[in-house]
């Protein structure tokens, strides 16, 4: 194959549809050039008789390609010169150039693009002007983000290995995120199904409210002598005092006892007690 014809075919025509490159132009992770509409048609074609194409077999979604930010060549006049056939058609004249050093992107010089932003530069510009940000838009990039356009076999092998490692890393990250989300969902389910009240080891009772907070209930011991309260014990004297009637309390006076219904003066004799009960009956 003629070397000049091969360069024109690789740098001026789409690797998938074999049509002339026209904007928007995209590039894959292996450095091949495509028309964006050809890639979209290829991805949308779900027919069973679809023939596998080697040029796009590694492209699974539109995220696997990057739209290129190309700089037009001011010396390129397009195909208008050779319409009549009376002028020389320079096939080596490139449509795009490097914005840093001005080299034409015709295949005689190595060109690269940055996967983060899609800006295209010559390899000479990246080597002579070393920087960690893009020379055109200022987006930071790393060495792995630099992809050679239409490289040789060794370049394609290196780019293919990087592509496989990158996709494997993304796959593992997605898997870990799914596992974390499943664990958090299971923890929420167990929290909902857990019983409400629970007892601690120190003798204190805890009850969980609807808002998830724990309320502490402490039983204290009280005494009339002003002693300090002791948690975990109930005063027996206080419990017996509450059960006893006021009438049996020897410390209270008769005038004080007569206020309550348990006093003998407040009780009715049997003759006055009726055998039926009304809504507001005083039955003792």
C-alpha positions as CSV (number, residue, x, y, z in Angstrom):
1,X,0.0,0.0,0.0
2,X,1.2,3.5,-0.8
3,X,2.4,5.2,2.4
4,X,0.8,8.5,1.5
5,X,-2.6,6.9,0.7
6,X,-2.4,5.0,4.0
7,X,-1.8,8.2,5.9
8,X,-4.7,9.9,4.2
9,X,-7.0,7.0,4.9
10,X,-6.1,6.9,8.6
11,X,-6.1,10.7,9.3
12,X,-8.8,11.9,6.9
13,X,-11.4,9.2,7.0
14,X,-13.6,7.6,9.7
15,X,-12.2,4.2,10.8
16,X,-15.8,2.8,11.1
17,X,-17.8,4.2,8.1
18,X,-14.9,5.0,5.8
19,X,-16.4,8.4,5.2
20,X,-14.5,11.7,5.4
21,X,-14.0,13.0,8.9
22,X,-16.4,15.8,9.8
23,X,-17.2,17.5,13.1
24,X,-18.0,16.3,15.7
25,X,-15.0,14.0,15.6
26,X,-14.4,11.5,18.4
27,X,-11.5,9.1,19.3
28,X,-11.5,5.8,21.1
29,X,-9.2,4.6,23.9
30,X,-7.0,3.0,21.2
31,X,-6.4,6.3,19.4
32,X,-8.6,5.7,16.3
33,X,-10.6,8.5,14.7
34,X,-14.4,8.3,14.0
35,X,-17.3,10.4,13.1
36,X,-19.6,10.7,16.1
37,X,-22.8,10.0,14.1
38,X,-21.2,6.7,12.9
39,X,-20.5,5.6,16.4
40,X,-24.0,6.5,17.5
41,X,-25.5,4.5,14.6
42,X,-23.2,1.6,15.5
43,X,-24.3,1.5,19.1
44,X,-28.0,1.9,18.3
45,X,-27.9,-1.0,15.8
46,X,-29.2,-4.0,17.8
47,X,-30.0,-6.3,14.9
48,X,-29.0,-10.0,15.1
49,X,-27.2,-10.0,11.7
50,X,-24.9,-7.2,12.8
51,X,-21.4,-8.0,11.5
52,X,-18.7,-7.6,14.1
53,X,-16.3,-4.8,13.1
54,X,-12.7,-4.9,14.4
55,X,-12.4,-1.2,14.3
56,X,-15.2,-0.7,16.9
57,X,-15.5,-4.0,18.7
58,X,-14.1,-2.5,21.9
59,X,-16.6,0.4,22.0
60,X,-19.5,-0.7,24.2
61,X,-21.1,2.7,25.0
62,X,-20.7,6.4,24.0
63,X,-18.6,6.9,27.2
64,X,-15.8,4.8,25.6
65,X,-15.1,7.6,23.1
66,X,-14.0,11.2,23.6
67,X,-15.0,14.2,21.5
68,X,-11.9,16.0,20.2
69,X,-11.3,19.7,20.5
70,X,-9.4,20.4,17.2
71,X,-7.8,23.6,15.9
72,X,-8.4,24.4,12.3
73,X,-5.5,24.9,9.9
74,X,-5.6,28.5,8.4
75,X,-3.7,27.3,5.3
76,X,-6.3,24.6,4.5
77,X,-8.9,25.7,1.9
78,X,-10.9,22.5,1.8
79,X,-11.9,20.6,-1.4
80,X,-12.8,23.8,-3.3
81,X,-9.5,24.0,-5.1
82,X,-9.9,20.7,-7.1
83,X,-13.6,21.1,-8.1
84,X,-12.7,21.9,-11.8
85,X,-9.6,19.7,-11.9
86,X,-7.4,22.5,-13.1
87,X,-5.5,22.9,-9.8
88,X,-3.2,20.7,-7.8
89,X,-4.8,18.9,-4.9
90,X,-2.4,18.7,-2.1
91,X,-3.5,15.6,-0.2
92,X,-0.8,16.2,2.5
93,X,-2.4,19.4,3.6
94,X,-4.0,18.8,6.9
95,X,-7.3,20.2,8.1
96,X,-6.1,20.6,11.7
97,X,-2.9,21.7,13.4
98,X,-1.3,21.6,16.8
99,X,-2.3,24.8,18.7
100,X,1.1,25.0,20.5
101,X,3.8,24.4,17.8
102,X,1.7,24.7,14.7
103,X,2.5,21.2,13.2
104,X,-0.1,19.8,10.7
105,X,-2.0,16.7,11.8
106,X,-1.4,14.8,8.6
107,X,0.2,11.6,10.0
108,X,3.8,12.7,9.5
109,X,4.0,13.8,13.1
110,X,2.8,12.0,16.2
111,X,-0.3,13.5,17.7
112,X,-2.0,12.8,21.1
113,X,-5.2,13.8,22.8
114,X,-6.1,14.1,26.5
115,X,-8.8,11.8,27.6
116,X,-10.1,14.3,30.3
117,X,-10.8,17.2,28.0
118,X,-10.3,16.0,24.4
119,X,-7.8,18.6,23.4
120,X,-5.3,17.5,20.7
121,X,-1.6,18.3,20.7
122,X,1.5,17.1,18.9
123,X,3.8,14.8,20.9
124,X,6.6,17.3,20.4
125,X,4.6,20.0,22.2
126,X,3.9,17.8,25.2
127,X,7.6,16.8,25.5
128,X,9.0,20.3,25.0
129,X,6.5,22.1,27.2
130,X,6.0,19.8,30.2
131,X,3.0,20.6,32.4
132,X,0.5,18.8,34.5
133,X,-2.4,20.8,33.1
134,X,-3.8,21.1,29.5
135,X,-2.1,23.9,27.5
136,X,-5.4,24.9,26.0
137,X,-8.1,24.6,28.6
138,X,-6.1,24.1,31.9
139,X,-7.7,20.8,32.9
140,X,-5.2,18.7,35.0
141,X,-4.2,15.4,33.5
142,X,-1.8,12.5,34.2
143,X,0.4,10.4,32.0
144,X,-2.2,7.7,31.7
145,X,-4.7,10.2,30.2
146,X,-2.5,10.9,27.2
147,X,-3.6,8.7,24.2
148,X,-1.6,8.6,20.9
149,X,-3.7,9.0,17.8
150,X,-3.2,6.3,15.1
151,X,-0.1,4.9,16.8
152,X,1.9,1.9,15.8
153,X,1.4,-1.7,17.0
154,X,3.4,-1.1,20.2
155,X,1.4,2.0,21.1
156,X,-1.9,0.1,20.5
157,X,-0.8,-2.7,22.8
158,X,0.1,-0.3,25.6
159,X,-3.2,1.6,25.2
160,X,-5.2,-1.7,25.1
161,X,-3.7,-2.8,28.4
162,X,-4.5,0.6,30.0
163,X,-8.0,0.4,28.7
164,X,-8.5,-3.1,30.2
165,X,-7.1,-2.0,33.6
166,X,-9.3,1.1,33.6
167,X,-12.4,-0.8,32.9
168,X,-11.6,-3.5,35.5
169,X,-11.1,-0.8,38.1
170,X,-14.4,0.8,37.3
171,X,-16.2,-2.5,37.5
172,X,-14.7,-3.3,40.9
173,X,-15.7,0.2,42.2
174,X,-19.3,-0.4,41.1
175,X,-19.3,-3.8,42.7
176,X,-18.0,-2.4,46.0
177,X,-20.6,0.4,46.0
178,X,-23.4,-2.2,45.5
179,X,-22.1,-4.3,48.4
180,X,-22.0,-1.2,50.6
181,X,-25.5,-0.2,49.7
182,X,-26.8,-3.7,50.4
183,X,-25.1,-3.8,53.8
184,X,-26.6,-0.4,54.8
185,X,-30.1,-1.6,53.7
186,X,-29.7,-4.8,55.7
187,X,-28.6,-2.8,58.8
188,X,-31.6,-0.6,58.5
189,X,-33.9,-3.6,58.3
190,X,-32.4,-5.2,61.4
191,X,-32.7,-1.9,63.3
192,X,-36.4,-1.8,62.4
193,X,-37.0,-5.4,63.5
194,X,-35.1,-5.1,66.8
195,X,-37.2,-5.3,70.1
196,X,-38.1,-2.1,71.9
197,X,-37.2,-2.4,75.6
198,X,-33.9,-3.9,76.7
199,X,-32.2,-4.2,80.1
200,X,-28.6,-3.3,80.8
201,X,-26.2,-5.0,83.1
202,X,-26.0,-2.3,85.7
203,X,-29.7,-2.8,86.8
204,X,-31.1,0.1,84.8
205,X,-34.0,-0.3,82.4
206,X,-33.9,1.2,78.9
207,X,-36.8,1.7,76.6
208,X,-36.4,2.8,72.9
209,X,-38.7,5.5,71.7
210,X,-40.0,5.9,68.1
211,X,-37.2,8.4,67.3
212,X,-34.5,5.9,68.2
213,X,-33.5,7.5,71.5
214,X,-33.1,5.5,74.7
215,X,-34.8,6.6,77.8
216,X,-33.4,5.5,81.2
217,X,-35.6,4.5,84.1
218,X,-33.9,4.3,87.5
219,X,-35.6,3.1,90.7
220,X,-34.5,5.0,93.7
221,X,-34.8,4.4,97.4
222,X,-36.3,7.2,99.4
223,X,-36.4,7.7,103.2
224,X,-37.9,10.2,105.5
225,X,-34.6,10.7,107.3
226,X,-33.1,12.5,104.3
227,X,-30.7,9.6,103.3
228,X,-29.2,9.5,99.8
229,X,-31.2,7.5,97.2
230,X,-29.8,4.1,96.1
231,X,-30.7,3.1,92.5
232,X,-32.0,-0.4,91.8
233,X,-34.0,-0.8,95.1
234,X,-37.5,0.1,96.0
235,X,-38.4,1.4,99.5
236,X,-40.7,-1.2,101.2
237,X,-41.9,1.3,103.8
238,X,-43.2,3.7,101.2
239,X,-45.0,0.9,99.3
240,X,-46.7,-0.4,102.5
241,X,-47.6,3.2,103.5
242,X,-49.4,3.8,100.2
243,X,-51.4,0.6,100.6
244,X,-52.6,1.4,104.2
245,X,-55.7,3.5,104.7
246,X,-55.7,7.0,106.2
247,X,-58.1,5.9,108.9
248,X,-55.5,3.4,110.2
249,X,-52.8,6.0,110.4
250,X,-52.3,6.9,114.1
251,X,-50.3,10.0,113.4
252,X,-53.2,11.9,111.8
253,X,-55.9,13.6,113.7
254,X,-59.7,12.7,113.6
255,X,-60.5,16.0,111.9
256,X,-58.1,15.3,109.2
257,X,-59.4,11.7,108.8
258,X,-63.0,12.9,108.6
259,X,-62.2,14.6,105.3
260,X,-61.8,11.3,103.5
261,X,-64.5,8.8,102.5
262,X,-62.8,6.0,104.4
263,X,-63.8,7.6,107.7
264,X,-66.7,6.0,109.7
265,X,-68.7,9.2,109.6
266,X,-68.8,9.2,105.8
267,X,-70.2,5.6,105.5
268,X,-73.9,5.0,105.1
269,X,-75.8,2.4,107.0
270,X,-77.2,-0.6,105.3
271,X,-80.8,0.7,105.4
272,X,-79.8,3.7,103.3
273,X,-77.8,1.8,100.7
274,X,-79.8,0.9,97.6
275,X,-79.5,-2.3,95.7
276,X,-78.8,-0.5,92.4
277,X,-76.2,2.0,91.2
278,X,-76.8,5.1,89.2
279,X,-74.3,7.0,87.1
280,X,-73.3,9.3,89.9
281,X,-73.9,7.1,92.9
282,X,-71.8,7.3,96.1
283,X,-71.6,3.7,97.1
284,X,-69.3,2.7,99.9
